[in-house]
């Protein structure tokens, strides 16, 4: 079970994120948006690299830039990919889902 103090801390970070990060469309490049969307879809760096036909090292660079721009510093109590996904889902405009192969 997660202690209440940690839940409160995570919740306050989540609520502060939209104001702190502003509109993601002005903060991130198109490619960074694409990488963030794929992170939010649950893809690993390797899967993102394969999907975008770029190297895994390039994906790591994009992910680190995302974390930096979103002010998600390394923290032993929080998973930054999850926090980036929460910010993405609370800040981003809804995007239509594309059917694979369509």
Backbone bond lengths (Angstrom), bond angles and torsions (degrees), N, CA, C in turn:
res aa  C-N    CA-C-N  psi(-1)  N-CA   C-N-CA  omega(-1)  CA-C   N-CA-C  phi
1 X - - - 1.445 - - 1.535 109.09 -
2 X 1.319 116.98 141.00 1.455 122.26 179.92 1.528 108.83 -85.35
3 X 1.341 117.56 129.27 1.464 120.10 179.14 1.532 111.61 -61.05
4 X 1.336 115.70 148.05 1.470 121.29 -179.14 1.515 112.69 -57.29
5 X 1.335 117.16 -35.31 1.470 120.14 -179.50 1.524 110.73 -62.88
6 X 1.338 116.91 -39.34 1.458 119.96 178.55 1.518 111.20 -68.78
7 X 1.316 116.95 -39.81 1.466 120.55 178.02 1.520 109.98 -61.92
8 X 1.327 116.77 -44.26 1.464 121.24 178.92 1.513 110.57 -61.77
9 X 1.332 116.70 -42.99 1.462 121.08 179.26 1.523 110.92 -62.53
10 X 1.320 117.31 -47.23 1.464 121.03 179.08 1.516 111.42 -63.28
11 X 1.319 116.62 -41.67 1.455 120.76 -179.69 1.528 110.61 -63.82
12 X 1.322 117.51 -41.45 1.462 119.79 -179.90 1.522 110.59 -66.78
13 X 1.331 117.94 -36.72 1.461 120.90 176.25 1.522 110.19 -64.55
14 X 1.339 116.81 -43.78 1.461 120.98 -179.31 1.519 110.08 -62.02
15 X 1.337 116.76 -44.88 1.468 119.52 -178.46 1.516 111.51 -67.72
16 X 1.314 117.84 -32.73 1.465 121.16 -179.42 1.528 111.87 -77.01
17 X 1.315 117.34 -21.60 1.458 121.02 -172.42 1.527 114.57 -56.79
18 X 1.338 120.44 -50.70 1.464 117.91 -177.40 1.523 112.90 -59.54
19 X 1.327 118.12 -41.42 1.457 120.53 179.77 1.525 110.36 -69.69
20 X 1.313 116.39 -40.01 1.449 120.84 -177.17 1.523 110.68 -69.42
21 X 1.316 117.72 -38.52 1.444 120.87 -173.63 1.523 113.83 -96.29
22 X 1.321 116.50 -13.21 1.457 118.42 -178.82 1.513 111.01 62.47
23 X 1.297 116.22 -161.71 1.468 120.97 -179.28 1.528 108.96 -73.07
24 X 1.309 115.99 125.39 1.459 120.40 -179.37 1.525 111.96 -62.20
25 X 1.325 117.27 -28.89 1.466 118.45 -177.29 1.514 112.42 -66.72
26 X 1.315 119.00 -25.19 1.461 120.54 177.64 1.524 111.64 -92.27
27 X 1.320 117.00 -17.28 1.458 121.86 -176.97 1.527 112.24 -87.95
28 X 1.319 117.02 -36.03 1.462 122.04 -171.77 1.522 112.16 -112.75
29 X 1.326 115.26 151.39 1.463 120.30 173.80 1.531 108.55 -74.78
30 X 1.317 116.17 168.52 1.465 120.32 177.68 1.527 111.20 -58.63
31 X 1.329 117.01 -43.12 1.463 120.68 -178.95 1.528 110.56 -67.50
32 X 1.317 117.63 -38.88 1.467 120.46 176.97 1.528 110.49 -63.40
33 X 1.319 116.88 -39.30 1.470 120.78 174.98 1.526 110.32 -59.27
34 X 1.316 115.35 -44.32 1.459 120.49 -178.69 1.531 110.86 -62.43
35 X 1.334 116.25 -44.40 1.464 120.70 178.22 1.527 110.10 -64.19
36 X 1.312 117.85 -43.31 1.465 121.39 179.14 1.526 111.28 -62.37
37 X 1.319 117.17 -40.87 1.468 120.47 177.68 1.527 110.55 -61.87
38 X 1.312 116.72 -40.50 1.461 120.43 179.76 1.528 111.52 -70.50
39 X 1.326 117.08 -34.67 1.471 120.30 172.78 1.524 108.82 -61.56
40 X 1.330 116.22 -45.86 1.471 120.74 179.84 1.527 111.39 -63.40
41 X 1.328 117.10 -27.46 1.463 121.13 176.17 1.528 111.88 -77.50
42 X 1.342 116.56 -5.54 1.459 121.14 176.31 1.516 115.09 93.29
43 X 1.321 117.89 11.45 1.456 120.58 -178.23 1.532 111.58 -77.90
44 X 1.320 115.38 145.36 1.463 122.05 174.47 1.530 108.68 -78.19
45 X 1.332 116.04 168.51 1.464 119.30 176.31 1.525 110.83 -58.48
46 X 1.316 116.64 -40.59 1.467 120.84 179.95 1.528 110.50 -62.90
47 X 1.317 116.93 -44.66 1.465 120.57 179.81 1.533 111.08 -65.91
48 X 1.320 116.62 -37.53 1.477 120.63 177.14 1.524 109.17 -63.67
49 X 1.319 116.78 -44.57 1.469 121.28 179.53 1.529 110.84 -59.06
50 X 1.308 116.29 -45.18 1.470 119.98 178.93 1.521 111.26 -64.12
51 X 1.322 116.70 -42.54 1.467 121.40 -178.45 1.525 111.19 -64.23
52 X 1.336 116.82 -40.98 1.464 120.91 -175.82 1.529 112.79 -94.01
53 X 1.320 116.58 0.40 1.467 123.45 -176.31 1.537 112.04 50.71
54 X 1.326 114.72 51.56 1.457 123.04 174.32 1.527 107.15 -130.93
55 X 1.321 116.87 170.11 1.461 119.52 -178.87 1.530 110.58 -77.28
56 X 1.319 114.50 157.31 1.462 120.03 177.17 1.534 110.25 -62.93
57 X 1.326 116.71 -35.23 1.475 121.67 178.03 1.532 110.16 -62.72
58 X 1.317 117.22 -39.08 1.468 120.88 177.56 1.523 110.21 -64.97
59 X 1.318 117.04 -40.70 1.465 120.44 176.87 1.520 109.76 -61.01
60 X 1.323 117.30 -44.00 1.468 120.68 178.47 1.522 111.04 -57.72
61 X 1.333 116.57 -40.23 1.473 120.52 177.69 1.531 110.75 -62.72
62 X 1.331 116.67 -45.33 1.465 120.24 178.21 1.534 111.00 -61.53
63 X 1.318 116.35 -44.14 1.468 120.59 -178.99 1.519 109.73 -62.31
64 X 1.328 117.79 -44.57 1.464 120.35 179.40 1.526 111.60 -64.22
65 X 1.342 116.77 -38.04 1.476 119.45 176.13 1.525 111.02 -65.00
66 X 1.340 116.23 -40.55 1.466 120.13 176.63 1.523 110.62 -57.81
67 X 1.337 115.73 -50.42 1.459 120.06 -179.63 1.524 110.88 -57.78
68 X 1.320 116.56 -42.43 1.459 120.85 -179.86 1.532 111.33 -64.41
69 X 1.323 116.47 -49.64 1.469 120.50 -178.86 1.527 111.68 -64.25
70 X 1.326 116.53 -31.04 1.461 120.73 -178.86 1.529 111.61 -90.92
71 X 1.330 115.80 5.93 1.465 122.98 178.00 1.528 111.62 57.77
72 X 1.309 116.36 40.61 1.462 122.42 177.93 1.523 108.35 -103.04
73 X 1.311 115.18 85.59 1.457 121.69 -179.31 1.517 110.11 -75.67
74 X 1.338 117.19 155.41 1.473 119.55 177.11 1.528 110.59 -54.43
75 X 1.323 115.58 135.99 1.462 121.65 -176.05 1.526 107.40 -154.18
76 X 1.323 116.50 124.95 1.468 120.64 -177.93 1.519 113.36 -67.98
77 X 1.319 118.47 -15.28 1.463 120.58 -175.75 1.523 113.12 -99.64
78 X 1.333 117.22 -5.45 1.471 120.28 -174.83 1.523 109.36 -135.58
79 X 1.309 116.24 138.60 1.469 121.84 175.02 1.519 107.45 -90.25
80 X 1.333 116.62 113.24 1.468 120.76 -173.40 1.527 113.27 -63.35
81 X 1.324 119.11 -32.72 1.468 120.09 177.98 1.523 110.24 -64.74
82 X 1.315 116.34 -38.41 1.470 120.25 178.18 1.527 109.53 -67.15
83 X 1.328 116.81 -45.26 1.469 119.71 179.58 1.526 111.04 -62.23
84 X 1.341 117.43 -41.32 1.467 120.43 177.74 1.526 110.65 -61.77
85 X 1.334 116.35 -38.84 1.466 120.70 177.82 1.520 111.11 -64.68
86 X 1.321 116.58 -43.64 1.472 120.20 178.63 1.527 110.04 -60.93
87 X 1.319 116.47 -44.75 1.467 120.07 178.83 1.525 109.99 -62.32
88 X 1.320 116.23 -44.71 1.465 120.79 179.02 1.526 110.94 -58.22
89 X 1.317 116.01 -46.38 1.462 120.05 -176.83 1.526 112.46 -70.37
90 X 1.316 118.08 -27.84 1.464 120.40 -179.64 1.526 112.87 -90.81
91 X 1.337 117.56 -17.54 1.467 120.71 -177.39 1.513 114.43 -107.31
92 X 1.310 116.06 -30.34 1.464 119.93 -171.23 1.520 111.45 -77.96
93 X 1.306 113.99 148.20 1.459 120.41 171.58 1.521 107.56 -68.29
94 X 1.322 118.61 144.04 1.455 119.33 177.21 1.526 111.23 -59.91
95 X 1.319 116.29 133.65 1.463 121.51 179.95 1.525 107.91 -110.21
96 X 1.324 116.79 138.47 1.462 118.35 177.21 1.519 110.17 -65.84
97 X 1.321 116.41 138.32 1.460 120.13 176.93 1.509 108.92 -78.51
98 X 1.320 115.05 135.81 1.448 119.93 177.14 1.515 108.95 -97.24
99 X 1.298 116.20 139.42 1.448 120.92 175.92 1.518 107.23 -78.73
100 X 1.342 116.08 130.22 1.463 119.29 179.98 1.515 110.83 -59.65
101 X 1.323 114.19 136.86 1.453 119.73 179.27 1.515 113.15 84.89
102 X 1.332 117.57 -3.07 1.462 119.93 -178.23 1.507 111.22 -90.86
